[in-house]
Amino acid sequence: MAEELGLANPQGRSLEAIFCDLDGDALLDLYVNNDVSTNKLF
């Protein structure tokens, strides 16, 4: 399902994920905090 939604990150080593409105558009964004790989904002 993650791949279909464009959220797949097989190289990621996730520590935490949070939903919040980071860009002020009243829609939730998904921010994934990774360990040794780059953090991702979806």
N, CA, C and O atoms as a Maestro MAE file, in Angstrom:
{
 s_m_m2io_version
 :::
 2.0.0
}

f_m_ct {
 s_m_title
 :::
 protein
 m_atom[168] {
  # First column is atom index #
  i_m_mmod_type
  r_m_x_coord
  r_m_y_coord
  r_m_z_coord
  i_m_residue_number
  s_m_chain_name
  s_m_pdb_residue_name
  s_m_pdb_atom_name
  i_m_atomic_number
  :::
  1 25 0.815 -1.185 0.000 1 A "MET " " N  " 7
  2 3 0.000 0.000 0.000 1 A "MET " " CA " 6
  3 2 0.865 1.258 0.000 1 A "MET " " C  " 6
  4 15 0.556 2.224 -0.697 1 A "MET " " O  " 8
  5 25 1.935 1.250 0.769 2 A "ALA " " N  " 7
  6 3 2.817 2.423 0.819 2 A "ALA " " CA " 6
  7 2 3.385 2.742 -0.562 2 A "ALA " " C  " 6
  8 15 3.508 3.908 -0.936 2 A "ALA " " O  " 8
  9 25 3.724 1.712 -1.304 3 A "GLU " " N  " 7
  10 3 4.267 1.923 -2.650 3 A "GLU " " CA " 6
  11 2 3.225 2.555 -3.570 3 A "GLU " " C  " 6
  12 15 3.541 3.458 -4.344 3 A "GLU " " O  " 8
  13 25 1.988 2.081 -3.483 4 A "GLU " " N  " 7
  14 3 0.906 2.632 -4.307 4 A "GLU " " CA " 6
  15 2 0.652 4.102 -3.997 4 A "GLU " " C  " 6
  16 15 0.288 4.871 -4.886 4 A "GLU " " O  " 8
  17 25 0.844 4.497 -2.736 5 A "LEU " " N  " 7
  18 3 0.599 5.873 -2.317 5 A "LEU " " CA " 6
  19 2 1.817 6.781 -2.478 5 A "LEU " " C  " 6
  20 15 1.748 7.980 -2.210 5 A "LEU " " O  " 8
  21 25 2.940 6.193 -2.921 6 A "GLY " " N  " 7
  22 3 4.152 6.979 -3.092 6 A "GLY " " CA " 6
  23 2 4.890 7.245 -1.794 6 A "GLY " " C  " 6
  24 15 5.673 8.191 -1.705 6 A "GLY " " O  " 8
  25 25 4.646 6.413 -0.782 7 A "LEU " " N  " 7
  26 3 5.257 6.607 0.532 7 A "LEU " " CA " 6
  27 2 6.346 5.592 0.839 7 A "LEU " " C  " 6
  28 15 6.927 5.633 1.923 7 A "LEU " " O  " 8
  29 25 6.636 4.693 -0.072 8 A "ALA " " N  " 7
  30 3 7.633 3.648 0.181 8 A "ALA " " CA " 6
  31 2 9.029 4.261 0.266 8 A "ALA " " C  " 6
  32 15 9.397 5.110 -0.546 8 A "ALA " " O  " 8
  33 25 9.791 3.824 1.246 9 A "ASN " " N  " 7
  34 3 11.170 4.276 1.422 9 A "ASN " " CA " 6
  35 2 11.983 3.093 1.944 9 A "ASN " " C  " 6
  36 15 12.306 3.041 3.131 9 A "ASN " " O  " 8
  37 25 12.319 2.136 1.064 10 A "PRO " " N  " 7
  38 3 12.991 0.919 1.505 10 A "PRO " " CA " 6
  39 2 14.357 1.163 2.150 10 A "PRO " " C  " 6
  40 15 14.822 0.325 2.922 10 A "PRO " " O  " 8
  41 25 15.011 2.292 1.850 11 A "GLN " " N  " 7
  42 3 16.309 2.575 2.446 11 A "GLN " " CA " 6
  43 2 16.179 3.257 3.807 11 A "GLN " " C  " 6
  44 15 17.164 3.382 4.534 11 A "GLN " " O  " 8
  45 25 14.981 3.693 4.150 12 A "GLY " " N  " 7
  46 3 14.762 4.408 5.405 12 A "GLY " " CA " 6
  47 2 14.872 3.495 6.616 12 A "GLY " " C  " 6
  48 15 14.509 2.320 6.555 12 A "GLY " " O  " 8
  49 25 15.366 4.033 7.697 13 A "ARG " " N  " 7
  50 3 15.441 3.338 8.982 13 A "ARG " " CA " 6
  51 2 14.660 4.182 9.975 13 A "ARG " " C  " 6
  52 15 15.235 4.932 10.764 13 A "ARG " " O  " 8
  53 25 13.347 4.046 9.922 14 A "SER " " N  " 7
  54 3 12.445 4.943 10.645 14 A "SER " " CA " 6
  55 2 12.567 4.817 12.159 14 A "SER " " C  " 6
  56 15 12.642 3.722 12.717 14 A "SER " " O  " 8
  57 25 12.582 5.970 12.792 15 A "LEU " " N  " 7
  58 3 12.548 6.061 14.249 15 A "LEU " " CA " 6
  59 2 11.168 6.494 14.727 15 A "LEU " " C  " 6
  60 15 10.664 5.999 15.735 15 A "LEU " " O  " 8
  61 25 10.567 7.422 13.993 16 A "GLU " " N  " 7
  62 3 9.286 7.979 14.410 16 A "GLU " " CA " 6
  63 2 8.580 8.588 13.212 16 A "GLU " " C  " 6
  64 15 9.222 9.055 12.272 16 A "GLU " " O  " 8
  65 25 7.266 8.580 13.250 17 A "ALA " " N  " 7
  66 3 6.464 9.238 12.219 17 A "ALA " " CA " 6
  67 2 5.422 10.100 12.915 17 A "ALA " " C  " 6
  68 15 4.871 9.714 13.946 17 A "ALA " " O  " 8
  69 25 5.158 11.259 12.348 18 A "ILE " " N  " 7
  70 3 4.177 12.167 12.937 18 A "ILE " " CA " 6
  71 2 3.365 12.826 11.822 18 A "ILE " " C  " 6
  72 15 3.893 13.186 10.769 18 A "ILE " " O  " 8
  73 25 2.065 12.972 12.087 19 A "PHE " " N  " 7
  74 3 1.186 13.716 11.190 19 A "PHE " " CA " 6
  75 2 0.983 15.104 11.783 19 A "PHE " " C  " 6
  76 15 0.572 15.231 12.937 19 A "PHE " " O  " 8
  77 25 1.265 16.138 11.009 20 A "CYS " " N  " 7
  78 3 1.036 17.514 11.438 20 A "CYS " " CA " 6
  79 2 0.939 18.398 10.198 20 A "CYS " " C  " 6
  80 15 1.367 18.007 9.112 20 A "CYS " " O  " 8
  81 25 0.381 19.575 10.367 21 A "ASP " " N  " 7
  82 3 0.246 20.516 9.249 21 A "ASP " " CA " 6
  83 2 1.469 21.419 9.230 21 A "ASP " " C  " 6
  84 15 1.483 22.457 9.892 21 A "ASP " " O  " 8
  85 25 2.485 21.041 8.485 22 A "LEU " " N  " 7
  86 3 3.730 21.794 8.453 22 A "LEU " " CA " 6
  87 2 3.708 22.981 7.497 22 A "LEU " " C  " 6
  88 15 4.480 23.925 7.664 22 A "LEU " " O  " 8
  89 25 2.827 22.942 6.494 23 A "ASP " " N  " 7
  90 3 2.813 24.020 5.510 23 A "ASP " " CA " 6
  91 2 1.604 24.949 5.626 23 A "ASP " " C  " 6
  92 15 1.413 25.824 4.782 23 A "ASP " " O  " 8
  93 25 0.793 24.764 6.658 24 A "GLY " " N  " 7
  94 3 -0.322 25.671 6.926 24 A "GLY " " CA " 6
  95 2 -1.472 25.603 5.950 24 A "GLY " " C  " 6
  96 15 -2.226 26.567 5.822 24 A "GLY " " O  " 8
  97 25 -1.631 24.462 5.241 25 A "ASP " " N  " 7
  98 3 -2.725 24.352 4.271 25 A "ASP " " CA " 6
  99 2 -3.954 23.634 4.828 25 A "ASP " " C  " 6
  100 15 -4.866 23.297 4.073 25 A "ASP " " O  " 8
  101 25 -3.986 23.396 6.142 26 A "ALA " " N  " 7
  102 3 -5.089 22.731 6.845 26 A "ALA " " CA " 6
  103 2 -5.199 21.244 6.497 26 A "ALA " " C  " 6
  104 15 -6.200 20.610 6.829 26 A "ALA " " O  " 8
  105 25 -4.180 20.678 5.829 27 A "LEU " " N  " 7
  106 3 -4.120 19.241 5.557 27 A "LEU " " CA " 6
  107 2 -2.921 18.664 6.297 27 A "LEU " " C  " 6
  108 15 -1.879 19.310 6.411 27 A "LEU " " O  " 8
  109 25 -3.077 17.442 6.799 28 A "LEU " " N  " 7
  110 3 -1.985 16.822 7.537 28 A "LEU " " CA " 6
  111 2 -0.873 16.354 6.604 28 A "LEU " " C  " 6
  112 15 -1.136 15.789 5.543 28 A "LEU " " O  " 8
  113 25 0.362 16.594 7.008 29 A "ASP " " N  " 7
  114 3 1.549 16.118 6.312 29 A "ASP " " CA " 6
  115 2 2.138 14.980 7.140 29 A "ASP " " C  " 6
  116 15 1.936 14.931 8.353 29 A "ASP " " O  " 8
  117 25 2.858 14.076 6.504 30 A "LEU " " N  " 7
  118 3 3.516 12.973 7.199 30 A "LEU " " CA " 6
  119 2 5.011 13.233 7.200 30 A "LEU " " C  " 6
  120 15 5.634 13.318 6.141 30 A "LEU " " O  " 8
  121 25 5.592 13.362 8.398 31 A "TYR " " N  " 7
  122 3 7.030 13.544 8.548 31 A "TYR " " CA " 6
  123 2 7.597 12.294 9.191 31 A "TYR " " C  " 6
  124 15 7.150 11.889 10.265 31 A "TYR " " O  " 8
  125 25 8.584 11.675 8.540 32 A "VAL " " N  " 7
  126 3 9.204 10.448 9.046 32 A "VAL " " CA " 6
  127 2 10.645 10.763 9.416 32 A "VAL " " C  " 6
  128 15 11.443 11.184 8.578 32 A "VAL " " O  " 8
  129 25 10.962 10.550 10.690 33 A "ASN " " N  " 7
  130 3 12.307 10.757 11.212 33 A "ASN " " CA " 6
  131 2 13.065 9.440 11.098 33 A "ASN " " C  " 6
  132 15 12.663 8.438 11.690 33 A "ASN " " O  " 8
  133 25 14.162 9.437 10.338 34 A "ASN " " N  " 7
  134 3 14.956 8.236 10.116 34 A "ASN " " CA " 6
  135 2 16.251 8.282 10.912 34 A "ASN " " C  " 6
  136 15 16.684 9.348 11.351 34 A "ASN " " O  " 8
  137 25 16.860 7.125 11.093 35 A "ASP " " N  " 7
  138 3 18.088 7.006 11.879 35 A "ASP " " CA " 6
  139 2 19.308 7.419 11.051 35 A "ASP " " C  " 6
  140 15 19.828 8.519 11.235 35 A "ASP " " O  " 8
  141 25 19.763 6.571 10.159 36 A "VAL " " N  " 7
  142 3 20.977 6.840 9.388 36 A "VAL " " CA " 6
  143 2 20.695 7.321 7.966 36 A "VAL " " C  " 6
  144 15 21.618 7.694 7.242 36 A "VAL " " O  " 8
  145 25 19.441 7.315 7.571 37 A "SER " " N  " 7
  146 3 19.075 7.792 6.240 37 A "SER " " CA " 6
  147 2 18.373 9.142 6.364 37 A "SER " " C  " 6
  148 15 18.028 9.571 7.465 37 A "SER " " O  " 8
  149 25 18.167 9.799 5.244 38 A "THR " " N  " 7
  150 3 17.563 11.122 5.202 38 A "THR " " CA " 6
  151 2 16.114 11.078 5.707 38 A "THR " " C  " 6
  152 15 15.367 10.160 5.369 38 A "THR " " O  " 8
  153 25 15.725 12.053 6.502 39 A "ASN " " N  " 7
  154 3 14.339 12.184 6.938 39 A "ASN " " CA " 6
  155 2 13.471 12.474 5.729 39 A "ASN " " C  " 6
  156 15 13.956 12.995 4.724 39 A "ASN " " O  " 8
  157 25 12.175 12.137 5.821 40 A "LYS " " N  " 7
  158 3 11.282 12.308 4.680 40 A "LYS " " CA " 6
  159 2 10.022 13.072 5.091 40 A "LYS " " C  " 6
  160 15 9.479 12.872 6.178 40 A "LYS " " O  " 8
  161 25 9.581 13.938 4.209 41 A "LEU " " N  " 7
  162 3 8.322 14.654 4.379 41 A "LEU " " CA " 6
  163 2 7.409 14.289 3.214 41 A "LEU " " C  " 6
  164 15 7.761 14.473 2.049 41 A "LEU " " O  " 8
  165 25 6.243 13.773 3.545 42 A "PHE " " N  " 7
  166 3 5.267 13.373 2.521 42 A "PHE " " CA " 6
  167 2 4.030 14.245 2.663 42 A "PHE " " C  " 6
  168 15 3.073 14.088 1.905 42 A "PHE " " O  " 8
  :::
 }
 m_bond[167] {
  # First column is bond index #
  i_m_from
  i_m_to
  i_m_order
  :::
  1 1 2 1
  2 2 3 1
  3 3 4 2
  4 3 5 1
  5 5 6 1
  6 6 7 1
  7 7 8 2
  8 7 9 1
  9 9 10 1
  10 10 11 1
  11 11 12 2
  12 11 13 1
  13 13 14 1
  14 14 15 1
  15 15 16 2
  16 15 17 1
  17 17 18 1
  18 18 19 1
  19 19 20 2
  20 19 21 1
  21 21 22 1
  22 22 23 1
  23 23 24 2
  24 23 25 1
  25 25 26 1
  26 26 27 1
  27 27 28 2
  28 27 29 1
  29 29 30 1
  30 30 31 1
  31 31 32 2
  32 31 33 1
  33 33 34 1
  34 34 35 1
  35 35 36 2
  36 35 37 1
  37 37 38 1
  38 38 39 1
  39 39 40 2
  40 39 41 1
  41 41 42 1
  42 42 43 1
  43 43 44 2
  44 43 45 1
  45 45 46 1
  46 46 47 1
  47 47 48 2
  48 47 49 1
  49 49 50 1
  50 50 51 1
  51 51 52 2
  52 51 53 1
  53 53 54 1
  54 54 55 1
  55 55 56 2
  56 55 57 1
  57 57 58 1
  58 58 59 1
  59 59 60 2
  60 59 61 1
  61 61 62 1
  62 62 63 1
  63 63 64 2
  64 63 65 1
  65 65 66 1
  66 66 67 1
  67 67 68 2
  68 67 69 1
  69 69 70 1
  70 70 71 1
  71 71 72 2
  72 71 73 1
  73 73 74 1
  74 74 75 1
  75 75 76 2
  76 75 77 1
  77 77 78 1
  78 78 79 1
  79 79 80 2
  80 79 81 1
  81 81 82 1
  82 82 83 1
  83 83 84 2
  84 83 85 1
  85 85 86 1
  86 86 87 1
  87 87 88 2
  88 87 89 1
  89 89 90 1
  90 90 91 1
  91 91 92 2
  92 91 93 1
  93 93 94 1
  94 94 95 1
  95 95 96 2
  96 95 97 1
  97 97 98 1
  98 98 99 1
  99 99 100 2
  100 99 101 1
  101 101 102 1
  102 102 103 1
  103 103 104 2
  104 103 105 1
  105 105 106 1
  106 106 107 1
  107 107 108 2
  108 107 109 1
  109 109 110 1
  110 110 111 1
  111 111 112 2
  112 111 113 1
  113 113 114 1
  114 114 115 1
  115 115 116 2
  116 115 117 1
  117 117 118 1
  118 118 119 1
  119 119 120 2
  120 119 121 1
  121 121 122 1
  122 122 123 1
  123 123 124 2
  124 123 125 1
  125 125 126 1
  126 126 127 1
  127 127 128 2
  128 127 129 1
  129 129 130 1
  130 130 131 1
  131 131 132 2
  132 131 133 1
  133 133 134 1
  134 134 135 1
  135 135 136 2
  136 135 137 1
  137 137 138 1
  138 138 139 1
  139 139 140 2
  140 139 141 1
  141 141 142 1
  142 142 143 1
  143 143 144 2
  144 143 145 1
  145 145 146 1
  146 146 147 1
  147 147 148 2
  148 147 149 1
  149 149 150 1
  150 150 151 1
  151 151 152 2
  152 151 153 1
  153 153 154 1
  154 154 155 1
  155 155 156 2
  156 155 157 1
  157 157 158 1
  158 158 159 1
  159 159 160 2
  160 159 161 1
  161 161 162 1
  162 162 163 1
  163 163 164 2
  164 163 165 1
  165 165 166 1
  166 166 167 1
  167 167 168 2
  :::
 }
}
